């Protein structure tokens, strides 16, 4: 018999609802004040709660930041996974470009949450291990595209990588399950950096006076950049 994960009591349901209200209000504070200024007392005040009551649901500010970070990574990951699944598995270039476009679309719709997970670190906050799996969802999509392409023999003979660099990417090699040669992993890492670098430049205002304002110009520029990145991955 399948088991249900739905809350079984009214108290559990109420706790989930209140926790969600806390997160929603905290997102509003992110938009207005930024992550560094996030305050549990201010969130409680906006919810009409006494400050002591909010600690029954969130023990401290860092816990609230962690909840917001996990929620943001999961929201982004879900959007990217959904978009990438619409593309034929053998269409590696299209899968990559669709993934890139989905990341940008999410970022433009959630700029403060993007800044929280890909912007400057919040002073005094260290992300716990709980954030690792949600943060891995988008890289996992990109890695899977490379694995699928490599398994079909659509890559040239691997280029040797110097030992020091190979040692440096041991964790990345483990993340890929050891299914990719080091040179392709390094090109994948460069593509990942280029994707988020391009989005960060746009979102944080670094394209002003460089690329014309206007959504059609910015999108055309981004799509062109990602196609250039795809050339480095030899996806075309």
C-alpha positions in Angstrom: 0.0 0.0 0.0 1.4 3.5 -0.8 2.1 5.7 2.2 0.9 9.3 2.4 3.2 12.1 3.2 0.3 14.5 3.9 0.2 16.0 7.4 -2.1 13.8 9.6 -3.2 16.3 12.2 -4.7 19.7 12.3 -1.7 20.9 14.3 0.7 19.7 11.7 -1.3 21.3 8.9 -1.4 24.6 10.8 2.4 24.4 11.4 3.0 24.0 7.7 0.7 26.8 6.8 2.3 29.2 9.3 5.8 28.2 8.2 4.8 29.0 4.6 3.5 32.4 5.7 6.7 33.1 7.4 8.7 32.2 4.2 6.4 34.3 2.0 6.8 37.3 4.3 10.6 36.7 4.5 10.7 36.9 0.7 9.0 40.2 0.8 11.7 41.4 3.2 14.4 40.1 0.8 12.9 42.2 -1.9 12.7 45.4 0.2 15.8 45.1 2.4 18.1 42.4 1.1 19.3 39.2 2.8 21.8 40.9 5.2 19.0 42.9 6.8 16.6 40.0 7.2 15.1 40.0 10.7 12.9 37.5 12.4 11.4 40.2 14.6 10.5 42.2 11.5 8.9 39.2 9.8 6.9 38.4 13.0 5.7 42.0 13.2 4.4 41.9 9.6 2.6 38.7 10.4 1.0 40.1 13.5 2.9 37.6 15.7 4.7 38.4 19.0 8.4 38.0 18.4 8.7 35.1 20.8 6.1 33.1 18.8 8.0 33.0 15.6 10.8 31.0 17.3 8.5 28.1 17.6 8.7 27.7 13.8 12.1 29.2 13.0 14.8 29.0 15.7 17.0 31.9 14.4 17.8 34.1 11.4 20.3 31.6 9.9 17.7 28.9 9.9 15.3 31.2 8.1 18.0 32.0 5.5 18.6 28.3 5.0 14.9 27.7 4.5 14.8 30.5 1.9 17.9 29.2 0.2 16.6 25.7 -0.1 13.3 26.9 -1.3 15.0 29.1 -4.0 17.2 26.3 -5.2 14.3 23.9 -5.3 12.1 26.4 -7.2 14.9 27.0 -9.8 15.7 23.3 -10.0 12.0 22.4 -10.6 11.6 25.0 -13.4 14.8 23.9 -15.1 14.1 20.2 -14.9 10.6 20.7 -16.2 11.8 22.8 -19.2 14.6 20.3 -20.1 12.3 17.3 -20.0 10.3 18.9 -22.9 13.2 18.3 -25.3 14.1 15.1 -27.1 16.9 13.3 -25.2 19.1 13.1 -28.3 18.8 16.8 -29.0 21.8 17.7 -26.8 22.2 21.3 -28.0 18.5 22.1 -27.6 18.5 20.6 -24.2 21.4 22.8 -23.1 20.0 26.0 -24.6 16.6 25.2 -23.0 18.2 24.7 -19.7 20.1 28.0 -20.0 16.9 29.9 -21.0 15.0 28.4 -18.1 17.7 29.5 -15.6 17.6 33.0 -17.0 13.8 33.1 -17.0 13.6 32.1 -13.3 16.3 34.6 -12.4 14.6 37.5 -14.0 11.3 36.5 -12.3 13.0 36.0 -8.8 15.9 38.5 -8.7 16.2 38.7 -4.9 16.1 34.9 -4.6 18.7 34.7 -7.3 20.9 37.2 -5.5 20.5 35.2 -2.3 21.9 32.0 -3.8 24.2 33.3 -6.5 25.1 36.8 -5.2 27.4 38.0 -2.5 27.5 35.9 0.7 25.4 37.1 3.6 27.8 38.4 6.3 28.0 36.0 9.3 26.1 33.2 7.6 27.5 29.8 6.5 25.2 27.5 4.5 24.8 24.1 6.1 25.0 20.7 4.3 21.2 20.8 3.9 21.6 23.1 1.0 23.9 20.9 -1.1 21.3 18.6 -2.7 18.9 21.4 -3.7 21.9 23.4 -5.0 23.0 20.4 -7.2 19.7 20.2 -9.2 20.7 22.5 -12.0 24.3 21.3 -12.3 22.9 17.7 -12.4 20.8 18.6 -15.4 23.9 20.0 -17.2 26.0 17.0 -16.2 23.3 14.6 -17.5 23.3 16.3 -20.9 27.1 15.8 -21.1 26.9 12.2 -20.0 24.2 11.5 -22.6 26.2 13.1 -25.3 29.5 11.4 -24.3 27.8 8.0 -24.1 26.6 8.4 -27.7 30.2 8.9 -28.8 29.6 12.5 -29.9 32.8 13.9 -28.5 36.3 13.8 -29.9 39.1 11.9 -28.2 39.7 13.4 -24.7 42.6 15.9 -24.3 45.0 15.1 -21.5 44.6 17.3 -18.4 47.6 18.2 -16.2 47.7 16.2 -13.0 47.3 19.2 -10.6 44.1 20.3 -12.4 42.8 16.7 -12.5 43.3 16.5 -8.7 41.6 19.9 -8.2 38.3 18.6 -9.8 38.1 15.3 -7.8 34.8 16.3 -6.3 33.4 17.3 -9.7 34.5 13.9 -11.1 32.7 12.2 -8.2 29.5 14.3 -8.8 29.5 13.0 -12.4 29.8 9.4 -11.3 33.2 9.1 -13.0 31.4 8.9 -16.4 33.1 11.9 -18.1 36.7 12.5 -19.0 38.4 15.4 -17.2 38.6 17.7 -20.2 34.9 17.5 -20.8 34.2 18.1 -17.1 36.4 21.2 -17.3 34.5 22.5 -20.3 31.3 21.8 -18.5 32.5 23.8 -15.5 33.4 26.6 -17.8 29.9 26.5 -19.4 28.3 26.5 -15.9 30.4 29.5 -14.9 29.5 31.3 -18.2 25.8 30.7 -17.8 25.6 32.1 -14.3 28.1 34.8 -15.1 26.0 36.0 -18.0 22.9 36.1 -15.9 24.6 37.8 -13.0 26.0 40.5 -15.4 22.5 41.2 -16.7 20.7 41.0 -13.3 23.2 43.1 -11.4 23.4 45.9 -14.0 26.8 45.2 -15.6 25.4 45.2 -19.1 24.3 48.9 -18.9 25.9 50.9 -21.7 27.3 47.6 -23.1 24.2 45.8 -24.4 21.1 47.7 -25.4 18.2 47.8 -22.9 15.0 46.1 -23.8 14.0 42.5 -23.3 14.3 41.5 -26.9 17.9 42.8 -27.1 19.0 41.2 -23.8 17.4 37.9 -24.7 19.0 37.8 -28.2 22.4 38.6 -26.6 22.0 35.9 -24.0 20.9 33.3 -26.5 23.9 34.2 -28.7 26.3 33.9 -25.7 24.9 30.5 -24.8 25.3 29.2 -28.3 28.9 30.3 -28.2 29.3 28.4 -24.9 27.7 25.4 -26.5 30.5 25.5 -29.2 33.0 25.1 -26.4 31.1 22.0 -25.3 31.0 20.8 -28.9 27.2 20.4 -28.6 26.4 21.7 -32.1 
